[in-house]
Amino acid sequence: QVQLVESGGGLVQAGGSLRLSCAASGRIFLINEMGWYRQAPGKQRQLVARVTTGGTTNYADSVKGRFTISRDNSKNQVFLQMNSLKPEDTGVYYCNAIRLTNYWGQGTQVTVSS
């Protein structure tokens, strides 16, 4: 089992920044990808960004140039730096880790006011 704990969500005005953190514990060896997904009200959960153990990143088109995902393999943490936030970035952000199967954190709320 892998446990994921997110932190760093909150309320911010449009144009502002937030940094999300996710710490992994448990059977963390052999974790391949880690990433962040977002679920807006009434919508399905969607990929925001992900990073492999080797550092390869992938971003949703809507966040390219504004968000940066990073990973500290030594501390089993993944981060999401969110800049130039827009109201449409509002949602619950979930940390994800893949180790044979998908693991999810409990989610952290991000609200961007206009």
C-alpha positions in Angstrom: 0.0 0.0 0.0 1.0 3.6 -0.7 -0.3 6.5 1.4 -0.4 10.0 -0.1 -1.0 13.2 1.9 -1.5 16.5 0.1 -1.1 20.0 1.5 -1.0 23.6 0.2 -4.4 24.2 -1.2 -6.4 27.3 -0.3 -8.1 30.4 -1.6 -6.3 32.8 -3.9 -7.2 35.6 -6.3 -6.8 35.3 -10.0 -3.3 35.8 -11.0 -1.9 34.5 -7.8 0.2 31.5 -7.0 -0.1 28.4 -4.8 2.3 25.5 -4.2 0.9 22.0 -3.6 2.9 19.3 -1.9 2.3 15.5 -1.7 4.2 13.2 0.6 4.2 9.4 -0.1 4.7 6.8 2.5 4.3 3.0 2.8 5.5 0.8 -0.1 7.1 3.6 -1.9 9.7 1.6 -3.7 8.9 0.9 -7.4 6.7 3.9 -7.6 6.9 5.0 -11.2 4.8 8.0 -12.0 3.5 10.6 -9.6 1.2 13.4 -10.6 -1.7 15.8 -9.9 -5.2 15.5 -11.0 -8.0 18.1 -10.7 -11.7 17.6 -10.3 -13.9 20.7 -10.8 -17.5 20.8 -9.6 -19.7 18.6 -11.7 -16.8 17.4 -13.9 -14.6 14.3 -14.1 -11.2 14.1 -12.6 -8.6 15.2 -15.1 -4.8 15.1 -15.4 -3.0 18.3 -14.5 0.6 17.2 -14.6 2.7 14.1 -14.0 6.3 13.2 -13.7 8.2 9.9 -13.9 11.0 8.7 -11.7 13.4 9.7 -14.5 12.0 13.3 -14.6 9.9 13.2 -17.7 7.0 15.5 -17.3 3.6 15.8 -19.0 1.1 18.7 -18.6 -2.5 19.4 -19.6 -2.6 22.0 -22.3 -4.6 24.3 -20.1 -1.8 24.6 -17.5 1.3 24.6 -19.8 3.5 27.6 -19.1 1.8 28.3 -15.8 2.2 25.2 -13.7 5.4 23.3 -12.9 5.6 19.8 -11.4 8.7 18.6 -9.6 9.6 15.6 -7.6 12.1 14.8 -4.8 12.7 11.1 -5.1 14.9 11.1 -1.9 12.0 12.5 0.1 9.3 10.7 -1.8 7.5 14.0 -2.5 6.0 15.6 -5.5 5.1 19.3 -5.8 3.0 21.5 -8.1 3.9 25.1 -8.4 0.8 27.0 -9.8 1.3 30.5 -11.1 -1.0 32.9 -12.9 -4.0 31.1 -11.5 -7.3 31.4 -13.2 -10.9 30.8 -11.8 -11.1 27.8 -14.1 -8.3 26.2 -12.1 -10.7 25.9 -9.2 -11.2 22.3 -8.0 -10.1 19.6 -5.7 -6.5 18.6 -6.5 -5.5 15.0 -6.0 -2.1 13.5 -5.7 -1.6 10.3 -7.7 1.1 7.6 -7.6 1.4 4.6 -9.8 2.9 1.4 -8.3 1.3 -1.6 -10.0 -1.9 0.3 -9.5 -3.2 3.8 -8.9 -3.1 5.3 -5.4 -4.8 8.6 -4.5 -4.5 11.2 -1.8 -7.6 12.6 -0.1 -7.5 15.8 -2.1 -6.9 19.5 -1.4 -9.2 22.3 -2.3 -8.0 25.1 -4.6 -10.3 28.0 -5.1 -9.4 30.9 -7.4 -11.6 33.9 -7.2 -12.0 36.4 -10.0 
